[in-house]
Each structure stands twice: as structure tokens, then as C-alpha cells.
Amino acid sequence: MSGADAKGAGAELPAKKPAESQVETRELILPNDTNTHGNVLGGKVLHGMDIVCAMTAMRHCRRPVVTAAMDHVEFHHAIPEGHFMTMKASVNTTGRTSMEIGVKVLGEHPMTGEVRHTSSAYLTFVALDEKGKPAPVPPIDPQTDAQRRRFEQGRERTKERRARRKSGE
């Protein structure tokens, strides 16, 4: 998909490639990060998702952002104390002032190198201007088949979120 195809309401701004704003973080899960079962707290994972996605959104639009939504999150596998937690975030799609950021969380065993996908989510951020009002964001220009698939799927999720908001759900 070319930049012209990807452009939406933010068409006056130059399109950006997903690679320009992707963020990856990695941290060691310590005892103060865990629940009574010795696994990372769900709240810590959610907080980390919000941070890594906010960084991605800010890198994309180079403005302050606020979290507008976090879609369905499931914890498929636990990340035990002493393991590494990696978060990978990327802009999937953009609107006029909003961006959908996808985040994938991985757990890594430090001794074996085994990596497991533990959770994923989609977060929506809104860019803000100097007065704290929504500001235009650059459109995203997906480069790979996977990025184009995420772009199209993100557009569908955006329509679904708008429909839920409109219906009052």
C-alpha cells in the first residue's frame, strides 16, 4: 500500500512507515513485580503495555498523547519471577487524530532462551496540541504484507469501536 492509499484525514502530513516508531522493551521480572504465585502481576503487564504503546504513539506523531482505549486483553501464559518480559509495539492504523497501536508481550526463560507469547492488546491513543486538544497525526504507510494485514484489521477494529461508542456499550 502506498502512502497515498494509507492517507486518511491526516493527509496533509507526510505518511510514516511503521518501522519509524516501533518500540521494544525488555525487563527482568523481580520479586516486587510478582503476585503470590511468583508470576508477574497482570497490572504490571497492563501498565507496561500502556507505556510502550504511548512511546510508540509519541514517536509516530511527535506530540503528547493520551490513552483513549485498550481492547480485549487475555493472559495466555504467566511470566515467572526471574524471566524476561519483552513488549513489542507498532502503529497498526491511524485516523485523523488517533492511532491504534498493537502490542505483543513475550516471556523468555533466561537459561534456555525459550520464548512464549503471553498476551497481546490494541491500544488507541489521541495526539494533543499545545492546548490539550486533539491534533492531526501522520498517516501510516504499511510496507510489508504483515503490516498491511494489521492496517486493514486495525481499520475494522476502529469501525467496531466507533459503533460500540455510538450504541452506548
MONOR-V190850 format. One record per residue. BURIAL is 1 if it has 9 or more other C-alpha atoms within 8 Angstrom, else 0. Layout:
burial={BURIAL;BURIAL}
This chain:
burial={0;0;1;0;0;1;1;1;0;1;1;0;0;0;1;1;1;1;0;0;1;1;1;1;0;0;0;1;1;0;0;0;1;1;0;0;0;1;1;1;1;0;0;1;1;0;0;1;1;1;0;1;1;1;1;1;1;1;1;1;1;0;1;0;1;1;1;0;0;1;0;0;0;0;0;0;0;1;1;1;1;0;1;1;1;1;1;1;1;1;1;1;1;1;1;1;1;1;1;1;1;1;1;1;1;1;1;1;1;1;0;0;0;0;0;0;1;1;1;1;1;1;1;1;1;1;1;1;1;0;0;0;0;1;1;1;1;1;1;1;1;1;1;0;0;0;1;1;0;1;1;1;0;1;1;0;0;1;0;0;0;0;0;1;0;0;0;0;0}
